[in-house]
Amino acid sequence: MSKITWKAGTLLAPVPPALISCGTVDKPNVMTAAWTGIINSEPPMTYVSIRPSRFSHALIKQSGEFVINLTTLSLVEAADYCGVKSGRDTDKFAAMHLTPIACSKISAPQVLESPLSLECKVKNIMSLGSHDMFVAEIVAVNVDEKFIDEKGHLDLEKAGLVAYSHGHYYTLGRNLGGFGFSVNKKRLKKLQNKKLAKKIPEKSSLAKPKKKPKFKKKA
Ligand SMILES: Cc1cc2nc3c(=O)[nH]c(=O)nc-3n(C[C@H](O)[C@H](O)[C@H](O)COP(=O)(O)O)c2cc1C
């Protein structure tokens, strides 16, 4: 195995092609951002990095609020559209048949069609170069009821979440195990058992080693 070194770049992948809604319910805007993620657990903190030239940049700077809405298979066309059209000249909610609805703690709108929307209040803005990073606290989370199981747990496996990787959108693949499965012998065994292990590509460390084929020595 060998690697070559390239010049520095933003090749981290996959990242979430999130729908960032802002403005108000009456005058909403939404843009797609892949430069977003979690940066603290308690209090729950996030960021979104936005170029100052974006229409959303001014709206978020002014209100100090935005919503991160997760993108699913049924929202992927909207996510792409909201990432190439500007709210300066297009009502993206209307164009993509998205519904802006009120949040619980902020006046920015959330996207009804998204299964999970994080209400965020800006705490700090850092100018990093091409982008300004809005560091924010997540002040409330809105979840589509149909993804809450009988025990009250969030289960987004069937939501069809979408990832963005090097310029392309993908749905998520198989569930490969839960947190800590590598040290939980029972779970590991279950995973390595029959069905799943067969489907996992040979190179994966989870795949069972193949038996070497036996060749009869030619006389
Ligand atoms: C998949 C994807 C990810 C994007 N990520 C970002 C991002 O993280 N930050 C950013 O400033 N622009 C990003 N963009 C571009 C903006 O979404 C785009 O410029 C949009 O038109 C801005 O909308 P607005 O002018 O209504 O704010 C992304 C576009 C796509 C398609």
The ligand as a Tripos MOL2 file, in Angstrom:
@<TRIPOS>MOLECULE
LIG
   31    33     1     0     0
SMALL
NO_CHARGES

@<TRIPOS>ATOM
      1 C1        -23.9080   20.4350   -1.3990 C.3       1 LIG1
      2 C2        -23.6710   21.9050   -1.2030 C.ar      1 LIG1
      3 C3        -23.0010   22.3360   -0.0650 C.ar      1 LIG1
      4 C4        -22.7690   23.7020    0.1330 C.ar      1 LIG1
      5 N1        -22.1310   24.1050    1.2730 N.ar      1 LIG1
      6 C5        -21.9340   25.4230    1.5050 C.ar      1 LIG1
      7 C6        -21.3430   25.8520    2.7330 C.ar      1 LIG1
      8 O1        -21.0060   25.0520    3.6130 O.2       1 LIG1
      9 N2        -21.1550   27.1760    2.9050 N.ar      1 LIG1
     10 C7        -21.5190   28.1090    1.9580 C.ar      1 LIG1
     11 O2        -21.3090   29.3060    2.1670 O.2       1 LIG1
     12 N3        -22.1030   27.7270    0.7930 N.ar      1 LIG1
     13 C8        -22.3520   26.4060    0.5560 C.ar      1 LIG1
     14 N4        -22.9730   26.0030   -0.5820 N.ar      1 LIG1
     15 C9        -23.4050   27.0240   -1.5590 C.3       1 LIG1
     16 C10       -24.6940   27.7430   -1.1130 C.3       1 LIG1
     17 O3        -25.6740   26.8490   -0.6590 O.3       1 LIG1
     18 C11       -25.2450   28.5490   -2.3180 C.3       1 LIG1
     19 O4        -24.3380   29.5600   -2.6620 O.3       1 LIG1
     20 C12       -26.6340   29.1230   -2.1060 C.3       1 LIG1
     21 O5        -27.1060   29.5620   -3.3520 O.3       1 LIG1
     22 C13       -26.6670   30.2630   -1.1140 C.3       1 LIG1
     23 O6        -28.0120   30.6460   -0.9750 O.3       1 LIG1
     24 P1        -28.4560   32.0770   -0.4450 P.3       1 LIG1
     25 O7        -27.8010   33.1200   -1.3540 O.co2     1 LIG1
     26 O8        -29.9530   32.0770   -0.5720 O.co2     1 LIG1
     27 O9        -27.9930   32.2070    0.9500 O.co2     1 LIG1
     28 C14       -23.2100   24.6540   -0.8320 C.ar      1 LIG1
     29 C15       -23.8650   24.2040   -1.9800 C.ar      1 LIG1
     30 C16       -24.1000   22.8380   -2.1580 C.ar      1 LIG1
     31 C17       -24.8330   22.3770   -3.3800 C.3       1 LIG1
@<TRIPOS>BOND
     1     1     2 1
     2     2     3 ar
     3     2    30 ar
     4     3     4 ar
     5     4     5 ar
     6     4    28 ar
     7     5     6 ar
     8     6     7 ar
     9     6    13 1
    10     7     8 2
    11     7     9 ar
    12     9    10 ar
    13    10    11 2
    14    10    12 ar
    15    12    13 ar
    16    13    14 ar
    17    14    15 1
    18    14    28 ar
    19    15    16 1
    20    16    17 1
    21    16    18 1
    22    18    19 1
    23    18    20 1
    24    20    21 1
    25    20    22 1
    26    22    23 1
    27    23    24 1
    28    24    25 2
    29    24    26 1
    30    24    27 1
    31    28    29 ar
    32    29    30 ar
    33    30    31 1
@<TRIPOS>SUBSTRUCTURE
     1 LIG1         1 GROUP 0 **** ****
